[in-house]
């Protein structure tokens, strides 16, 4: 009864926020300007006045590169009031794997608490849809990174690391998570993952939810389990932890959980894991699991089929939409199909504006002419003066595409996050958005511009050929190979069999058909340039098992956090390409020589 009252109060707060979205947004902007109008950055535009209309007229839209000089000055020891009034407690470091170099985003004590409040609201939503969550634990596989100290003495870490090290997380952890805090805070990812999986197996009858921050991490964890289940069973059977676990925190935590031999439990787990097929392995190992929670939108959508394979019918819940810059919204319908996931924006998280993007009913841009040259309209919709007109949160239009812009208490003013969203509905007066793609994450050889969403759609069409063969596409990436003339698109695919752990036998004709379907699914510009031999036939490179694990290891070694790792859809790093090429076991080219061209005339 107490739990029901708590979540009903939480849903009431959510209703108040979304009903009063406009008022809340006005309050948020007013508070930001009142505190920060006198900073060096805003003084140049506002002359010290906390005036909302002046802000909208004078303050420009910016990217990280525009504010980087200010952040660098703070990181090098200048006071934070050049950019924001409140003292910075640390920097949030972006992963850098989805759109370029890592960024440093200021964080204050107040902003951290505000961001964590969205998790509380999400918890209330989950309890509305899933009964009995307080009667068990979640096997949440969570990881930290060491971060770095800036010359100012301020630390820079991933947002997840900052959250997991907070006292509120530590104090509440035992209530909902199967992993001891010592195993989460272990900086050795291998030891951390091993111990977290071991504790999850030891408590398998208590686990009611399985997940990780991103789908890529959960997929990596299940692959790790495939490699280490025999050793994990041996630990459970004997009651002794493997000698290679040397981290003091992990050893101490495991000593209070792995307390005795349990051959019966080891036999049960061994029987399940020894099956040739790991289809439904999560449901088999953790039979009381009600959901699998991981972000599965955007670049994570490539893991949907793999997690559905491992889940055996357990619902996939994509819980929230957030970035290093801000928290945006939560999923109010956790039982939605992955393809239908939308996030309801929380108007108290930041001040939101939206730049309309012309997607032409799903097409990337209108074609202007093709007489030996190609041109495209700007993807942004402009007014008669050529300026992009922003739209406030409550005034976005259903079905329209937008790039999201944030203004925060932490020194981001009209900051372009770089995400393209589509309005799918409203909760009261607050819009619900579907994540579409990252801006500027593209493959390009000539005038062609293939986005993350374009590539996903094309690969989704092509992999339908693999389903009847019992193949699962576990991961993919790509790059534009311009080392030869003409250049070409190169795809990397990692495949596995549903019915066994053997590597699939590849039929060259079917793989070539996959190449052709990908090309046919791309836009008019690509096919026009392919037909004119400006772009060479697409090449598909199939890699051996573990290649994408090696890619993740590479990015983690460069400072990315395993807990926030986003697999790059389009790779530009030569080192990363070299890693994927080292795992190639089969290469196939599109035999396509002609294309039907249907330019958009709308």
C-alpha positions as CSV (number, residue, x, y, z in Angstrom):
1,X,0.0,0.0,0.0
2,X,2.9,2.3,0.9
3,X,4.6,1.6,-2.5
4,X,1.4,2.2,-4.4
5,X,0.9,5.6,-2.7
6,X,4.5,6.6,-3.5
7,X,4.3,5.8,-7.2
8,X,0.8,7.5,-7.4
9,X,2.4,10.7,-5.9
10,X,5.2,10.4,-8.4
11,X,2.8,10.1,-11.3
12,X,0.9,13.1,-9.9
13,X,4.2,15.2,-10.0
14,X,4.7,14.0,-13.6
15,X,1.2,15.1,-14.5
16,X,1.7,18.5,-12.9
17,X,5.0,19.0,-14.8
18,X,3.6,18.1,-18.2
19,X,0.3,20.0,-17.7
20,X,2.2,23.2,-16.7
21,X,5.0,22.7,-19.3
22,X,4.9,26.3,-20.6
23,X,5.0,27.8,-17.1
24,X,7.7,25.5,-15.9
25,X,9.8,26.3,-19.0
26,X,9.4,30.1,-18.4
27,X,10.5,29.6,-14.8
28,X,13.5,27.6,-15.8
29,X,14.7,30.2,-18.3
30,X,14.0,33.0,-15.9
31,X,16.0,31.3,-13.2
32,X,18.9,30.6,-15.6
33,X,19.1,34.3,-16.7
34,X,18.6,35.7,-13.2
35,X,21.7,33.8,-12.0
36,X,23.9,34.0,-15.0
37,X,23.2,37.3,-16.9
38,X,26.2,38.8,-15.3
39,X,28.7,36.2,-16.4
40,X,31.4,37.2,-18.9
41,X,29.8,35.1,-21.7
42,X,26.2,36.4,-21.4
43,X,27.2,40.0,-20.6
44,X,28.3,40.3,-24.2
45,X,24.7,39.6,-25.4
46,X,22.5,40.8,-22.5
47,X,24.4,43.7,-20.9
48,X,23.7,42.2,-17.5
49,X,19.9,42.1,-18.1
50,X,17.9,38.9,-17.2
51,X,15.5,39.6,-20.1
52,X,14.0,36.6,-21.9
53,X,13.2,38.4,-25.1
54,X,16.7,40.0,-25.3
55,X,18.1,36.5,-24.7
56,X,16.1,35.1,-27.7
57,X,17.0,38.0,-29.9
58,X,20.7,38.3,-29.1
59,X,22.1,35.0,-27.8
60,X,23.3,32.9,-30.8
61,X,22.9,29.2,-31.3
62,X,26.2,27.5,-30.6
63,X,28.0,24.2,-30.7
64,X,30.6,22.9,-28.3
65,X,33.4,24.4,-30.4
66,X,32.0,27.9,-29.7
67,X,32.0,27.5,-25.9
68,X,35.1,25.4,-25.7
69,X,37.5,28.4,-25.1
70,X,35.5,29.3,-22.0
71,X,35.5,25.7,-20.7
72,X,39.2,25.3,-21.4
73,X,39.8,28.5,-19.4
74,X,37.9,27.1,-16.4
75,X,39.6,23.7,-16.8
76,X,43.0,25.5,-16.7
77,X,42.2,27.3,-13.5
78,X,40.1,30.4,-14.2
79,X,36.9,30.9,-12.0
80,X,33.8,29.4,-13.4
81,X,31.8,32.7,-13.3
82,X,33.1,33.5,-16.8
83,X,30.4,31.0,-18.0
84,X,28.1,30.3,-15.0
85,X,27.5,31.8,-11.6
86,X,27.3,28.6,-9.5
87,X,30.5,26.8,-8.6
88,X,31.4,23.8,-10.7
89,X,31.9,20.6,-8.8
90,X,33.4,18.7,-11.7
91,X,33.1,18.2,-15.5
92,X,31.1,15.6,-17.3
93,X,33.1,14.0,-20.0
94,X,31.3,12.8,-23.1
95,X,32.2,9.4,-24.6
96,X,33.4,10.8,-27.9
97,X,32.4,7.6,-29.7
98,X,29.1,8.8,-31.3
99,X,30.2,12.2,-32.8
100,X,33.9,13.0,-32.4
101,X,36.2,14.1,-29.6
102,X,35.1,13.9,-26.0
103,X,33.7,17.1,-24.5
104,X,33.8,18.6,-21.0
105,X,30.5,19.8,-19.7
106,X,30.3,21.7,-16.4
107,X,28.4,20.1,-13.5
108,X,27.2,21.7,-10.3
109,X,25.8,20.0,-7.2
110,X,22.3,21.4,-7.9
111,X,22.3,20.2,-11.5
112,X,23.4,16.7,-10.5
113,X,20.5,16.4,-8.1
114,X,18.0,17.7,-10.7
115,X,19.2,15.2,-13.2
116,X,18.9,12.3,-10.8
117,X,15.3,13.4,-10.1
118,X,14.3,12.1,-13.5
119,X,15.3,8.6,-12.5
120,X,12.9,8.8,-9.5
121,X,10.1,9.7,-11.9
122,X,11.0,6.8,-14.1
123,X,11.0,4.4,-11.1
124,X,7.3,5.4,-10.5
125,X,6.4,4.8,-14.1
126,X,8.0,1.3,-14.0
127,X,6.1,0.4,-10.9
128,X,2.9,1.3,-12.7
129,X,3.6,-1.3,-15.4
130,X,5.5,-4.0,-13.5
131,X,4.3,-5.5,-10.2
132,X,6.6,-6.9,-7.5
133,X,9.7,-4.8,-8.3
134,X,10.2,-4.1,-4.6
135,X,10.2,-7.9,-3.9
136,X,13.4,-8.5,-5.9
137,X,16.6,-6.9,-7.3
138,X,17.8,-5.8,-10.7
139,X,20.9,-7.2,-12.1
140,X,22.1,-3.8,-13.4
141,X,25.6,-4.2,-14.9
142,X,27.2,-0.8,-14.2
143,X,30.7,0.4,-14.7
144,X,32.9,3.4,-14.0
145,X,35.9,5.0,-15.6
146,X,38.8,6.6,-13.7
147,X,38.3,10.1,-15.3
148,X,41.0,12.7,-15.3
149,X,42.1,15.7,-13.3
150,X,42.1,19.0,-15.1
151,X,44.8,21.6,-14.4
152,X,42.2,23.5,-12.2
153,X,42.0,20.5,-9.9
154,X,38.4,19.7,-11.1
155,X,37.8,16.1,-12.1
156,X,36.3,15.1,-15.4
157,X,34.4,11.8,-15.5
158,X,31.5,10.2,-17.4
159,X,28.1,11.1,-16.1
160,X,27.4,7.5,-15.0
161,X,30.6,7.5,-12.9
162,X,29.6,10.6,-11.2
163,X,26.1,9.1,-10.4
164,X,27.5,5.8,-9.2
165,X,30.0,7.5,-6.8
166,X,27.3,9.8,-5.3
167,X,26.2,9.0,-1.7
168,X,22.5,8.8,-2.6
169,X,23.3,6.0,-5.1
170,X,25.5,4.1,-2.7
171,X,23.0,4.4,0.1
172,X,20.1,3.1,-2.0
173,X,22.0,0.6,-4.0
174,X,21.4,-2.5,-1.8
175,X,17.7,-2.1,-2.1
176,X,17.5,-2.5,-5.9
177,X,20.7,-3.8,-7.3
178,X,22.3,-7.3,-7.1
179,X,25.8,-5.9,-7.6
180,X,27.7,-4.7,-4.5
181,X,29.0,-1.1,-4.8
182,X,32.6,-2.3,-4.6
183,X,32.2,-4.3,-7.8
184,X,30.6,-1.4,-9.7
185,X,33.4,1.0,-8.6
186,X,36.2,-1.4,-9.6
187,X,38.2,0.3,-12.3
188,X,39.2,-3.1,-13.9
189,X,36.3,-3.7,-16.3
190,X,37.0,-7.4,-16.6
191,X,37.1,-8.0,-12.9
192,X,34.0,-5.8,-12.4
193,X,32.0,-7.6,-15.1
194,X,33.0,-11.0,-13.8
195,X,32.0,-10.2,-10.2
196,X,28.8,-8.5,-11.1
197,X,27.7,-11.5,-13.3
198,X,28.8,-13.9,-10.4
199,X,26.6,-12.0,-7.9
200,X,23.7,-12.0,-10.4
201,X,24.0,-15.8,-10.8
202,X,24.2,-16.4,-7.1
203,X,21.0,-14.4,-6.6
204,X,19.3,-15.6,-9.8
205,X,16.0,-16.3,-8.0
206,X,15.8,-12.8,-6.7
207,X,16.5,-11.0,-10.0
208,X,13.4,-9.3,-11.4
209,X,15.1,-7.1,-14.0
210,X,18.3,-7.2,-16.1
211,X,19.9,-4.3,-17.7
212,X,22.7,-1.8,-18.3
213,X,22.9,1.8,-19.3
214,X,23.3,1.0,-23.0
215,X,22.4,-2.0,-25.0
216,X,26.0,-2.3,-26.2
217,X,27.1,-3.0,-22.6
218,X,24.5,-5.6,-22.0
219,X,25.3,-7.4,-25.3
220,X,29.0,-7.3,-24.3
221,X,28.2,-8.7,-20.9
222,X,26.2,-11.7,-22.3
223,X,29.1,-12.4,-24.7
224,X,31.4,-12.3,-21.6
225,X,29.1,-14.8,-19.9
226,X,29.4,-17.1,-22.9
227,X,33.2,-17.0,-22.5
228,X,33.3,-17.4,-18.7
229,X,30.2,-19.4,-17.6
230,X,32.3,-22.5,-16.9
231,X,34.6,-20.7,-14.6
232,X,31.7,-18.9,-12.9
233,X,30.1,-22.3,-12.3
234,X,33.3,-23.6,-10.9
235,X,33.4,-20.6,-8.4
236,X,29.9,-21.3,-7.3
237,X,30.5,-25.1,-7.1
238,X,33.6,-24.7,-4.9
239,X,32.7,-21.5,-3.0
240,X,36.0,-20.0,-4.0
241,X,36.6,-16.9,-6.1
242,X,39.0,-17.2,-9.1
243,X,42.6,-16.2,-8.2
244,X,42.8,-13.6,-11.0
245,X,40.3,-11.4,-9.1
246,X,42.8,-9.3,-7.3
247,X,40.9,-6.0,-6.8
248,X,40.6,-5.5,-3.0
249,X,37.0,-4.1,-3.2
250,X,35.8,-7.0,-5.4
251,X,37.4,-9.6,-3.2
252,X,35.9,-8.1,0.0
253,X,32.4,-7.8,-1.5
254,X,32.5,-11.3,-2.9
255,X,33.7,-12.8,0.4
256,X,30.3,-11.9,1.9
257,X,28.3,-13.3,-1.0
258,X,30.2,-16.3,-2.2
259,X,30.3,-17.9,1.3
260,X,29.9,-21.6,0.7
261,X,30.0,-24.3,-2.0
262,X,26.8,-24.6,-3.9
263,X,27.1,-27.5,-6.4
264,X,23.3,-27.7,-6.9
265,X,23.1,-24.1,-8.2
266,X,26.3,-24.7,-10.3
267,X,24.7,-27.7,-11.9
268,X,21.5,-25.8,-12.7
269,X,23.4,-22.9,-14.4
270,X,25.8,-25.3,-16.2
271,X,22.8,-27.3,-17.6
272,X,21.3,-24.0,-19.0
273,X,24.6,-22.6,-20.4
274,X,25.7,-25.9,-21.9
275,X,22.8,-25.7,-24.5
276,X,24.1,-25.2,-28.0
277,X,21.7,-22.3,-28.5
278,X,21.6,-19.3,-26.2
279,X,18.2,-18.2,-27.4
280,X,16.3,-17.0,-24.3
281,X,19.3,-17.4,-22.1
282,X,18.3,-14.4,-19.9
283,X,14.9,-15.8,-19.2
284,X,16.4,-19.2,-18.5
285,X,19.1,-18.0,-16.1
286,X,16.9,-15.4,-14.4
287,X,13.4,-16.8,-14.6
288,X,11.7,-14.1,-12.6
289,X,12.9,-11.3,-14.8
290,X,10.1,-9.0,-15.9
291,X,12.1,-6.7,-18.2
292,X,15.4,-6.0,-19.9
293,X,16.3,-2.3,-19.4
294,X,18.8,-0.6,-21.7
295,X,18.7,2.3,-24.0
296,X,18.0,0.8,-27.4
297,X,17.3,3.8,-29.6
298,X,19.7,5.7,-31.8
299,X,22.9,3.8,-32.4
300,X,21.9,1.2,-29.9
301,X,19.0,0.0,-32.1
302,X,21.4,-2.4,-33.9
303,X,21.4,-4.5,-30.7
304,X,17.6,-5.0,-30.6
305,X,17.5,-8.3,-32.5
306,X,20.4,-9.7,-30.4
307,X,18.8,-8.7,-27.1
308,X,15.4,-10.1,-28.3
309,X,17.2,-13.3,-29.1
310,X,18.8,-13.5,-25.6
311,X,15.7,-12.3,-23.9
312,X,13.3,-15.0,-25.1
313,X,10.2,-12.7,-25.1
314,X,11.1,-10.5,-22.1
315,X,10.1,-6.9,-22.8
316,X,12.9,-4.5,-23.8
317,X,12.5,-1.2,-22.0
318,X,14.4,1.8,-23.3
319,X,14.1,3.9,-20.2
320,X,15.2,7.5,-20.9
321,X,16.8,10.0,-23.2
322,X,19.8,11.9,-21.9
323,X,23.2,13.1,-22.9
324,X,26.3,14.5,-21.3
325,X,24.7,18.0,-21.7
326,X,21.3,17.4,-20.0
327,X,18.5,14.9,-19.2
328,X,15.6,15.3,-21.7
329,X,12.8,12.9,-21.1
330,X,11.6,9.5,-20.0
331,X,9.7,6.7,-21.6
332,X,6.1,6.7,-20.1
333,X,5.2,3.5,-22.1
334,X,7.9,1.0,-21.2
335,X,6.0,-1.8,-22.9
336,X,6.2,-0.1,-26.3
337,X,7.9,-2.0,-29.2
338,X,11.5,-0.8,-29.6
339,X,10.6,0.8,-32.9
340,X,7.8,2.8,-31.2
341,X,9.7,4.2,-28.2
342,X,9.1,7.8,-27.5
343,X,10.4,10.0,-24.7
344,X,8.2,12.5,-22.9
345,X,10.3,15.7,-22.3
346,X,10.5,16.9,-18.6
347,X,10.2,20.7,-18.8
348,X,12.1,21.2,-15.5
349,X,15.3,19.6,-16.7
350,X,16.5,22.5,-18.9
351,X,15.1,25.2,-21.2
352,X,14.4,23.6,-24.5
353,X,14.1,25.1,-28.0
354,X,13.8,23.3,-31.3
355,X,15.2,24.0,-34.8
356,X,12.8,22.6,-37.4
357,X,14.5,20.1,-39.8
358,X,13.2,19.4,-43.2
359,X,13.0,15.6,-43.5
360,X,10.4,15.5,-46.3
361,X,8.2,12.8,-44.9
362,X,11.1,10.6,-44.1
363,X,13.4,11.6,-47.0
364,X,16.6,13.4,-46.0
365,X,16.3,16.4,-48.3
366,X,14.7,17.5,-51.5
367,X,16.5,17.0,-54.7
368,X,17.0,20.1,-56.8
369,X,18.6,19.0,-60.0
370,X,20.8,16.3,-61.5
371,X,22.4,17.4,-64.7
372,X,25.9,16.3,-63.9
373,X,25.8,18.1,-60.5
374,X,23.9,17.6,-57.3
375,X,22.4,20.1,-54.9
376,X,20.3,19.9,-51.8
377,X,18.3,22.3,-49.8
378,X,19.5,23.0,-46.3
379,X,17.9,20.5,-44.0
380,X,16.9,23.3,-41.7
381,X,13.8,25.3,-42.3
382,X,14.5,29.1,-42.5
383,X,12.5,32.3,-42.6
384,X,12.5,35.0,-45.3
385,X,15.7,36.5,-43.8
386,X,17.5,33.2,-44.0
387,X,17.5,32.7,-40.2
388,X,16.4,29.4,-38.6
389,X,13.3,30.1,-36.4
390,X,13.4,28.1,-33.2
391,X,10.2,26.7,-31.7
392,X,9.4,26.5,-27.9
393,X,8.8,23.2,-26.2
394,X,5.0,23.4,-26.1
395,X,4.7,24.7,-29.7
396,X,6.3,21.9,-31.6
397,X,4.1,20.2,-34.2
398,X,3.0,16.6,-34.4
399,X,5.0,14.7,-37.1
400,X,7.6,17.4,-37.5
401,X,11.3,16.9,-37.2
402,X,13.5,19.1,-35.0
403,X,17.1,19.5,-33.7
404,X,17.0,19.9,-30.0
405,X,18.7,23.0,-28.4
406,X,19.3,23.4,-24.6
407,X,19.9,26.2,-22.2
408,X,21.0,25.0,-18.7
409,X,22.1,26.3,-15.3
410,X,25.5,24.9,-16.1
411,X,26.7,27.3,-18.7
412,X,25.1,26.0,-21.9
413,X,23.1,28.7,-23.6
414,X,21.2,27.8,-26.8
415,X,23.5,24.9,-27.2
416,X,22.9,22.6,-30.2
417,X,23.0,19.0,-28.9
418,X,23.1,17.6,-32.4
419,X,20.2,15.1,-32.1
420,X,17.3,15.1,-34.6
421,X,13.9,14.1,-33.1
422,X,10.4,13.5,-34.4
423,X,7.3,14.6,-32.5
424,X,5.1,11.6,-32.0
425,X,2.5,12.8,-29.4
426,X,1.9,14.8,-26.2
427,X,1.5,14.0,-22.5
428,X,-0.7,16.8,-21.5
429,X,1.2,19.9,-22.8
430,X,4.6,18.3,-23.0
431,X,5.7,16.7,-26.3
432,X,6.9,13.2,-26.8
433,X,9.8,12.6,-29.2
434,X,11.2,9.7,-31.1
435,X,15.0,9.8,-31.5
436,X,15.8,9.8,-35.2
437,X,19.5,10.4,-35.6
438,X,22.6,12.3,-34.7
439,X,23.4,15.3,-36.9
440,X,26.6,15.1,-39.0
441,X,27.2,11.4,-38.4
442,X,27.3,10.5,-42.1
443,X,29.0,8.4,-44.8
444,X,29.9,10.5,-47.8
445,X,32.0,10.0,-50.9
446,X,30.9,12.8,-53.1
447,X,27.6,14.8,-52.8
448,X,26.0,11.9,-51.1
449,X,25.1,12.2,-47.4
450,X,24.0,9.0,-45.7
451,X,23.0,9.4,-42.1
452,X,22.8,7.0,-39.2
453,X,19.1,6.6,-39.7
454,X,19.5,6.0,-43.4
455,X,22.1,3.3,-42.8
456,X,20.0,1.6,-40.1
457,X,17.0,1.4,-42.4
458,X,19.1,0.0,-45.3
459,X,20.7,-2.7,-43.1
460,X,17.4,-3.6,-41.5
461,X,16.0,-4.3,-45.0
462,X,19.1,-6.3,-45.9
463,X,19.2,-8.5,-42.8
464,X,15.8,-9.9,-43.6
465,X,17.6,-12.2,-45.9
466,X,19.5,-13.6,-43.0
467,X,16.5,-14.5,-40.8
468,X,15.5,-17.6,-42.6
469,X,19.1,-18.9,-42.4
470,X,19.1,-18.6,-38.6
471,X,21.7,-15.8,-38.6
472,X,21.6,-12.9,-36.1
473,X,23.4,-9.7,-37.0
474,X,24.9,-8.8,-33.6
475,X,26.8,-5.6,-34.5
476,X,27.7,-3.4,-37.4
477,X,29.7,-0.3,-38.4
478,X,30.8,1.4,-41.5
479,X,33.2,3.8,-43.1
480,X,33.7,5.7,-46.4
481,X,36.7,4.2,-48.1
482,X,38.3,7.0,-50.2
483,X,41.7,5.3,-50.5
484,X,40.8,4.3,-54.1
485,X,39.0,6.1,-56.9
486,X,36.1,5.9,-57.0
487,X,35.5,5.6,-53.3
488,X,33.0,3.2,-51.7
489,X,30.9,2.5,-48.6
490,X,32.3,-0.3,-46.5
491,X,30.2,-2.2,-44.0
492,X,31.4,-4.4,-41.2
493,X,29.0,-7.1,-39.9
494,X,29.5,-9.5,-37.0
495,X,27.1,-12.5,-37.3
496,X,26.2,-15.5,-35.1
497,X,24.0,-18.6,-35.5
498,X,20.7,-18.8,-33.5
499,X,21.0,-22.5,-33.0
500,X,24.7,-22.9,-32.1
501,X,27.8,-21.0,-31.3
502,X,29.5,-22.0,-34.6
503,X,30.4,-19.3,-37.0
504,X,27.8,-19.1,-39.9
505,X,28.7,-20.6,-43.2
506,X,28.4,-17.7,-45.6
507,X,26.8,-18.1,-49.0
508,X,28.5,-15.5,-51.4
509,X,25.3,-15.1,-53.4
510,X,23.2,-14.2,-50.4
511,X,25.8,-11.9,-49.0
512,X,26.0,-10.1,-52.3
513,X,22.3,-9.8,-52.3
514,X,22.5,-8.1,-48.9
515,X,24.9,-5.6,-50.4
516,X,22.5,-4.9,-53.2
517,X,19.5,-4.4,-50.9
518,X,21.5,-2.0,-48.8
519,X,22.3,0.0,-51.9
520,X,18.7,-0.1,-53.2
521,X,17.6,1.2,-49.8
522,X,19.8,4.3,-49.8
523,X,18.6,7.6,-51.2
524,X,18.3,9.0,-54.7
525,X,21.7,10.9,-54.5
526,X,23.6,7.7,-53.7
527,X,22.0,5.7,-56.4
528,X,22.5,8.5,-59.0
529,X,26.2,8.7,-58.2
530,X,26.6,4.9,-58.2
531,X,24.9,4.7,-61.6
532,X,27.4,7.3,-62.9
533,X,30.3,5.3,-61.3
534,X,31.1,8.3,-59.1
535,X,30.8,5.8,-56.2
536,X,32.1,2.2,-56.4
537,X,30.0,-0.8,-55.4
538,X,29.4,-1.2,-51.7
539,X,31.6,-3.7,-49.9
540,X,30.5,-5.9,-47.0
541,X,33.2,-7.3,-44.7
542,X,32.0,-10.0,-42.3
543,X,34.2,-10.2,-39.1
544,X,34.9,-13.0,-36.7
545,X,33.4,-13.2,-33.2
546,X,34.9,-10.8,-30.8
547,X,36.0,-8.2,-33.3
548,X,33.5,-5.6,-32.1
549,X,34.5,-6.4,-28.5
550,X,38.1,-5.5,-29.5
551,X,36.7,-2.2,-31.0
552,X,35.0,-1.4,-27.7
553,X,38.3,-2.3,-25.8
554,X,40.1,0.2,-28.1
555,X,37.7,3.1,-27.3
556,X,37.7,2.2,-23.6
557,X,41.5,2.3,-23.7
558,X,41.3,5.8,-25.2
559,X,39.2,7.0,-22.2
560,X,35.6,6.0,-23.1
561,X,33.6,4.5,-20.3
562,X,32.4,0.9,-20.9
563,X,29.1,1.9,-19.2
564,X,28.5,4.7,-21.7
565,X,30.0,3.1,-24.8
566,X,28.2,3.9,-28.0
567,X,29.3,1.9,-31.0
568,X,30.2,4.2,-33.8
569,X,27.8,3.8,-36.7
570,X,30.3,5.5,-39.0
571,X,34.0,5.2,-38.2
572,X,36.6,7.8,-39.1
573,X,39.5,6.6,-36.9
574,X,42.1,4.8,-38.9
575,X,43.1,2.8,-35.8
576,X,39.5,1.6,-35.3
577,X,39.2,0.6,-39.0
578,X,42.4,-1.3,-38.7
579,X,41.0,-3.3,-35.7
580,X,37.8,-4.2,-37.7
581,X,39.9,-5.1,-40.8
582,X,42.0,-7.4,-38.7
583,X,38.9,-9.5,-37.9
584,X,37.6,-9.9,-41.5
585,X,36.8,-13.4,-42.5
586,X,34.7,-12.7,-45.6
587,X,34.4,-9.9,-48.2
588,X,31.5,-9.4,-50.6
589,X,30.7,-6.7,-53.1
590,X,27.4,-5.5,-54.5
591,X,26.9,-6.9,-58.0
592,X,24.4,-4.2,-58.7
593,X,25.0,-2.2,-61.9
594,X,21.8,-0.4,-62.5
595,X,19.3,1.4,-60.3
596,X,15.8,2.7,-60.7
597,X,15.9,6.4,-59.9
598,X,12.9,8.1,-58.3
599,X,13.7,11.7,-57.4
600,X,11.5,13.3,-54.7
601,X,9.1,15.7,-56.5
602,X,7.2,16.9,-53.4
